[in-house]
Amino acid sequence: MSEPLNKNSKTITAGIARSPNRAMLRAVGFGDNDFQKPIVGVANGHSTMNPCNAGIQPLADAACAALKKAGAMPQTFGFPTVTDGISMGTEGMKFSLVSREVIADAIETAVSSQCMDGVLVVGGCDKNMPGAMIGMLRMNLPGVFVYAGTIKPGSWKGVPLTVVSSFEAVGSFQAGKMSEEDFLGIEKNACPSVGACGGMYTANTMSSSFEALGMSLLGSSQMASPDAEKADSAADSARVLVQAIQKDIKPRDVVTRKAIENAIALVMATGGSTNAVLHFLAIAHAAEVPFVLDDIETIRLRTPVLCDLKPSGKYVAVDFHRAGGVPQVLKMLLVKGLLHGDALTITGETMAEALASVPAEPRRDQDVIRPFDKPMYAQGHLAVLKGNLSPEGAVAKITGLKNPVITGPARVFDSEDACMAAIMADAIQHGDVLVIRYEGPKGGPGMREMLAPTAMLIGKGFGETVGLITDGRFSGGTWGMVVGHVSPEAFVGGTIGLVEEGDSITIDARQLLLQLNVADDVLTARRAKWVQPALRYPRGVLGKFARLVSSASRGAVTD
């Protein structure tokens, strides 16, 4: 294992006891008695750009107050965020996955350059969580993640809403299945408060999995952002971090192979986002823990889906929280031998010790969390598909479909925008298999999420009858006959780049197969004629990302 990038394992003040650096610290509030206290960075993702991060400032304030009371000196700094729900379907979405790396770099830079003793990160939107974790693991200084909290559900005419409701409404309205009154009513009422998207989409998937990982406090991840308990949990997290600094508990002590397996088991049990696969491959890489795409499939086969949560289920995060939330599901997995109880948490307890007071069975007065003898599905929902279209693997949600097998003619699009135009023009038929390529890590660059076309297909009634494969990603709000992260991607010569209009493609979730039904000699001839296109962005942050990024099958990492 390599050395962590920040070797400042003890307080900065030991090195500046008689240093002119003290003068600058006095200017930001240090007094004579503060120079021997641990300095803790508070990475503050507050932003008024989006509801996901707009409620963070009170949480950061609560954390800072608790740090001071616990004998530490907080120093706050910001990091950028991208909100997928706003940039979705636009060129701006190409910056979303890139922001994961930018966030990691920003946190590493701030904490390491100022020789801090630990870091508390407060983040809300999808990439805040993995970006923060990658940064913490690179430095390996005591750290804790505080989730900004979920949004409260909206409502229109008695129907509960999430942000995905507005995307699906576009398809329904365009297909003539929805009135303008209902279309506007959904748009105006889908997001009634601050907080991240309310279903088990990517933000809530990653925040809940961080409880299972041991890097966030149990019970904290599904609280509503505006509720008082969310600020209380931020303060509790600060106190735990000071104790972790005193005990010298570091992220790599917590984020082990067992912890990552626990996190993926939780993702499966809750019906979480496909993006968790990409992000945990990257987190494992940062932690230098051996963990590959095939390990996801191993965990899927032994883990049932226990929770009835959106996008394919009925309930949202606040319902999950009231029903017992992540601790309840973790205890159920532990009792059945599907969780490593000896994995360490940031509190210094093992996972089994932390869950000791949680009931072994879910409450009978709720049906958000199912008992083991009545799961939503007997096995997990995030499957790794392979075949000549994805020899390195691809990721699909395979539950919730009446028939998880389709063979149909390819409809080929070299961008998300071209596919959207065809859907809007009613040029898609039942039985088609849409291919959206050159949207991968390098080719996009940045692996845009295909929520706009998939939601449009759902709204038009194609959710069960049209397949879609892409070397890009999917939103946590996506469901249907969809396969993403196809690797190798088209830009590097993957087979997805050789598909021609009308070719037969098979998606078989039962056989875990993604196959282009074209003879090998034909593909060889096509490959000989294929020419790699130029980078869409030769310079700037997208250009740097495209040159550095790995395959999605390895987490789309840049270092």
SVG drawing of the C-alpha trace seen along z (x, -y; Angstrom):
<svg xmlns="http://www.w3.org/2000/svg" viewBox="-56 -39 66 56">
<polyline fill="none" stroke="black" stroke-width="0.4" points="0.0,0.0 1.3,-3.4 1.8,-6.2 -1.2,-8.5 -0.8,-11.9 -1.0,-13.9 1.4,-12.7 0.3,-15.4 -1.0,-12.9 -0.6,-15.3 -1.7,-18.9 -0.2,-21.6 0.4,-23.7 3.3,-21.5 5.2,-22.7 4.3,-26.4 4.6,-26.9 7.1,-29.7 6.3,-30.3 5.1,-33.5 2.3,-31.3 0.5,-31.9 -0.1,-35.5 -2.3,-34.5 -4.2,-32.1 -4.8,-34.9 -6.3,-36.9 -9.0,-34.2 -9.9,-33.9 -7.2,-31.9 -6.3,-32.9 -3.3,-32.0 -5.0,-28.8 -6.1,-27.5 -2.7,-26.6 -2.5,-23.2 -6.0,-22.2 -6.6,-20.0 -7.5,-22.0 -10.5,-20.4 -11.5,-21.3 -15.2,-21.7 -15.7,-21.2 -18.9,-23.1 -20.9,-22.2 -23.5,-25.0 -24.8,-26.4 -27.9,-28.3 -27.6,-26.7 -29.8,-23.8 -32.1,-22.5 -29.7,-19.6 -27.1,-21.9 -29.1,-25.0 -29.8,-23.8 -26.2,-23.0 -25.1,-26.2 -27.1,-25.6 -25.6,-22.1 -22.0,-23.4 -22.7,-26.0 -23.9,-23.4 -20.8,-21.2 -18.5,-24.2 -20.1,-25.0 -19.9,-21.4 -16.2,-21.2 -15.3,-24.2 -17.2,-22.9 -15.4,-19.5 -12.0,-21.3 -11.2,-21.6 -10.6,-24.6 -12.8,-24.4 -11.7,-26.0 -14.3,-26.1 -13.8,-26.0 -16.1,-25.4 -16.2,-22.9 -18.1,-23.1 -21.2,-21.0 -23.1,-20.0 -26.8,-19.2 -27.8,-16.6 -31.5,-17.5 -30.8,-20.9 -28.1,-20.0 -29.8,-16.8 -30.1,-16.6 -27.8,-19.5 -24.1,-19.9 -23.6,-20.9 -24.3,-17.3 -20.9,-16.3 -19.4,-18.1 -21.3,-15.9 -19.0,-12.9 -16.1,-15.3 -17.2,-17.1 -16.6,-14.0 -12.9,-14.3 -12.9,-18.1 -14.5,-17.7 -11.9,-15.1 -9.1,-17.3 -10.5,-20.4 -10.8,-18.7 -7.4,-17.1 -5.9,-20.4 -7.4,-22.5 -6.9,-20.0 -3.3,-19.0 -2.1,-22.5 -3.2,-23.7 -2.0,-20.7 -5.3,-20.0 -5.8,-17.2 -9.2,-16.0 -12.1,-16.9 -15.8,-16.9 -17.5,-17.1 -21.1,-18.4 -22.5,-17.6 -25.9,-17.1 -25.9,-16.2 -24.9,-13.0 -21.2,-13.5 -20.6,-15.2 -20.5,-11.9 -18.1,-9.8 -15.9,-12.9 -15.6,-13.5 -14.8,-9.9 -12.2,-9.7 -10.5,-12.8 -10.6,-11.6 -9.2,-8.2 -6.3,-9.8 -5.2,-11.8 -6.1,-9.2 -6.7,-11.7 -9.7,-11.3 -12.8,-12.2 -16.6,-11.9 -19.3,-12.6 -22.5,-14.5 -25.3,-14.2 -27.3,-17.4 -30.5,-15.4 -33.3,-14.5 -36.0,-16.7 -39.6,-16.2 -42.0,-14.7 -44.2,-17.0 -47.8,-16.4 -50.3,-17.1 -53.9,-16.1 -53.0,-13.7 -50.3,-11.9 -46.8,-12.1 -44.1,-13.5 -40.3,-13.5 -38.1,-15.4 -38.3,-12.4 -42.1,-12.9 -41.4,-16.1 -39.2,-14.3 -41.7,-11.6 -44.5,-14.2 -42.7,-15.7 -43.1,-12.4 -46.7,-12.0 -47.6,-15.6 -45.8,-15.3 -47.7,-12.0 -51.0,-13.7 -51.6,-11.6 -51.5,-14.5 -53.3,-17.9 -51.3,-21.1 -52.8,-21.8 -51.4,-18.5 -48.1,-19.1 -47.6,-22.5 -49.0,-21.3 -46.3,-18.6 -43.6,-20.9 -44.5,-23.5 -45.0,-21.0 -42.4,-18.3 -39.7,-20.0 -41.3,-21.6 -38.2,-22.0 -34.4,-22.0 -32.8,-18.6 -31.6,-16.0 -33.9,-14.0 -36.4,-12.1 -36.3,-8.5 -33.6,-5.9 -31.8,-7.8 -28.1,-8.4 -27.8,-10.9 -29.8,-8.9 -28.2,-5.7 -24.7,-7.0 -25.6,-8.7 -27.3,-5.5 -24.4,-3.3 -22.0,-5.6 -23.8,-4.5 -23.1,-0.9 -19.5,-1.8 -19.0,-3.1 -18.1,-6.7 -21.4,-8.4 -23.4,-8.1 -26.1,-5.4 -29.6,-6.8 -28.4,-10.1 -28.7,-9.6 -32.4,-9.6 -33.4,-12.6 -35.1,-15.5 -32.8,-18.4 -35.1,-21.1 -35.8,-19.1 -34.1,-20.0 -32.7,-16.4 -30.5,-16.9 -28.6,-19.8 -28.4,-17.7 -26.8,-14.9 -24.3,-17.3 -23.3,-18.3 -23.1,-14.7 -20.9,-13.9 -18.5,-16.7 -18.2,-15.3 -17.5,-11.8 -14.8,-13.2 -12.9,-14.8 -13.0,-11.5 -11.7,-9.8 -8.8,-12.3 -8.0,-11.5 -8.2,-7.7 -6.4,-8.1 -9.1,-6.3 -8.5,-7.0 -10.6,-6.4 -8.5,-3.5 -9.0,-1.8 -12.8,-1.9 -13.1,-1.6 -11.8,2.0 -13.0,4.8 -15.5,5.9 -16.9,2.3 -17.3,2.0 -19.1,5.3 -21.4,4.0 -22.1,0.9 -22.9,2.8 -25.2,5.2 -27.1,2.2 -27.4,0.7 -28.9,4.0 -31.3,4.4 -32.6,0.8 -32.9,0.9 -30.2,-1.8 -28.8,-3.5 -26.6,-2.0 -24.2,-4.9 -23.2,-3.2 -21.3,-0.6 -19.2,-3.2 -18.6,-5.2 -17.6,-2.2 -15.2,-1.0 -13.6,-4.4 -13.8,-4.5 -12.1,-1.0 -9.4,-2.3 -8.7,-5.3 -8.6,-3.0 -6.3,-0.6 -8.7,2.2 -9.0,5.0 -12.6,4.8 -13.8,5.4 -17.0,5.3 -17.5,9.1 -17.6,8.7 -20.8,6.6 -22.5,9.6 -21.4,12.0 -23.0,9.7 -26.2,9.3 -26.8,13.0 -26.9,13.4 -28.7,10.2 -32.5,9.7 -34.2,6.4 -36.0,5.6 -37.3,2.0 -40.2,0.7 -38.6,-2.6 -38.8,-4.8 -37.9,-4.8 -39.3,-1.3 -41.2,-1.2 -43.8,-3.3 -42.0,-5.1 -39.5,-7.9 -36.6,-8.5 -38.6,-10.2 -40.9,-7.2 -37.9,-4.9 -36.5,-6.9 -39.7,-6.7 -39.9,-3.0 -36.5,-2.4 -34.2,-3.4 -30.7,-2.1 -30.0,-0.8 -33.1,1.5 -32.0,2.9 -28.4,3.4 -29.5,5.3 -31.7,7.6 -28.7,8.3 -26.5,8.9 -28.9,11.4 -28.9,13.3 -25.1,13.4 -25.1,11.0 -23.2,8.2 -19.7,8.2 -20.4,7.3 -16.8,7.0 -16.2,4.0 -15.1,0.9 -17.1,-2.3 -15.9,-5.9 -17.2,-5.9 -14.7,-3.2 -17.5,-0.6 -17.8,2.4 -20.9,2.5 -22.4,5.3 -21.9,3.2 -23.4,0.1 -26.5,2.1 -26.9,3.9 -30.1,2.1 -31.8,2.2 -34.6,4.8 -33.9,7.9 -37.2,7.6 -38.9,4.5 -42.0,3.1 -45.3,4.5 -47.1,1.1 -45.1,0.3 -44.5,1.9 -41.5,-0.2 -39.1,2.4 -40.2,6.0 -39.3,8.9 -36.9,11.5 -39.7,14.0 -41.5,11.4 -38.8,9.5 -39.5,7.3 -37.1,9.6 -35.1,12.6 -31.9,11.3 -30.4,7.9 -31.3,5.6 -28.0,4.3 -26.6,6.9 -23.3,7.0 -24.1,8.0 -21.4,9.3 -21.2,10.4 -19.5,9.2 -21.0,5.8 -19.6,5.5 -16.6,7.8 -15.5,5.7 -19.0,5.5 -22.1,3.3 -24.6,2.5 -28.3,2.9 -31.3,2.7 -33.0,6.0 -35.9,5.9 -39.4,4.5 -39.8,5.6 -42.4,8.0 -40.0,9.5 -36.3,8.8 -35.4,10.1 -35.5,8.3 -34.1,8.9 -34.7,6.2 -33.3,3.9 -30.7,1.4 -31.5,-2.3 -28.1,-3.9 -27.4,-7.4 -24.0,-9.0 -25.2,-11.3 -28.0,-11.6 -29.3,-14.7 -29.8,-12.7 -31.7,-10.0 -33.9,-12.6 -34.8,-14.1 -35.9,-10.8 -38.1,-10.1 -39.7,-13.5 -40.4,-13.0 -42.2,-9.7 -39.6,-7.8 -39.2,-5.0 -41.2,-1.8 -42.1,1.0 -39.4,3.6 -36.5,1.3 -33.2,1.3 -31.7,-2.2 -28.0,-2.5 -26.6,-5.8 -22.8,-5.9 -19.8,-8.2 -21.2,-9.3 -18.7,-7.3 -16.0,-8.6 -13.7,-9.7 -16.1,-10.0 -18.7,-12.2 -16.6,-13.1 -18.1,-12.6 -20.7,-9.8 -23.9,-11.9 -26.9,-10.4 -29.7,-9.4 -32.6,-10.4 -34.2,-12.6 -34.6,-9.9 -35.4,-7.1 -38.0,-9.2 -39.4,-10.2 -39.7,-6.6 -41.6,-5.8 -43.9,-8.8 -44.7,-7.6 -45.5,-4.0 -42.3,-2.3 -40.8,-1.4 -41.4,2.4 -41.0,2.7 -38.0,0.6 -34.4,1.4 -31.7,-1.1 -27.9,-0.6 -25.3,-3.2 -21.6,-3.7 -22.9,-6.6 -24.7,-6.4 -28.2,-6.5 -29.8,-8.7 -30.7,-7.0 -34.3,-7.8 -34.1,-5.7 -35.9,-2.3 -36.8,-0.1 -35.0,2.1 -31.8,0.1 -28.1,1.0 -25.4,-1.5 -21.6,-1.7 -21.0,0.5 -17.3,1.1 -15.1,0.7 -16.8,-2.5 -17.2,-3.5 -14.5,-6.1 -11.7,-3.6 -12.9,-1.1 -15.5,0.9 -18.0,3.0 -20.8,0.6 -19.0,-1.7 -19.4,0.9 -23.2,1.3 -25.1,0.3 -28.7,-0.7 -30.9,2.4 -28.4,4.9 -30.0,7.4 -29.2,6.8 -30.2,9.0 -30.5,7.8 -31.1,10.8 -31.1,10.0 -31.8,13.6 -28.6,14.8 -26.7,11.6 -26.0,11.2 -25.5,8.2 -25.0,9.4 -24.7,8.0 -26.0,10.7 -23.6,10.1 -21.0,12.5 -17.4,12.2 -16.0,11.8 -18.4,8.9 -17.4,7.2 -13.7,7.7 -14.2,6.0 -16.1,3.1 -13.3,2.7 -10.7,2.4 -12.6,-0.6 -13.3,-2.3 -11.5,-5.6 -11.3,-7.1 -13.0,-10.6 -11.3,-13.6 -11.8,-14.6 -14.9,-16.8 -13.2,-19.0 -9.4,-19.2 -8.8,-21.7 -10.1,-22.7 -11.4,-20.5 -13.3,-18.2 -10.2,-17.8 -8.1,-16.9 -10.7,-14.5 -11.0,-12.8 -7.2,-12.3 -6.9,-10.9 -10.0,-8.9 -10.1,-5.1 -12.8,-2.7 -16.2,-2.7 -15.4,0.9 -12.7,-0.4 -14.7,-3.2 -13.8,-6.0 -11.0,-7.1 -8.4,-9.7 -5.4,-8.8"/>
</svg>
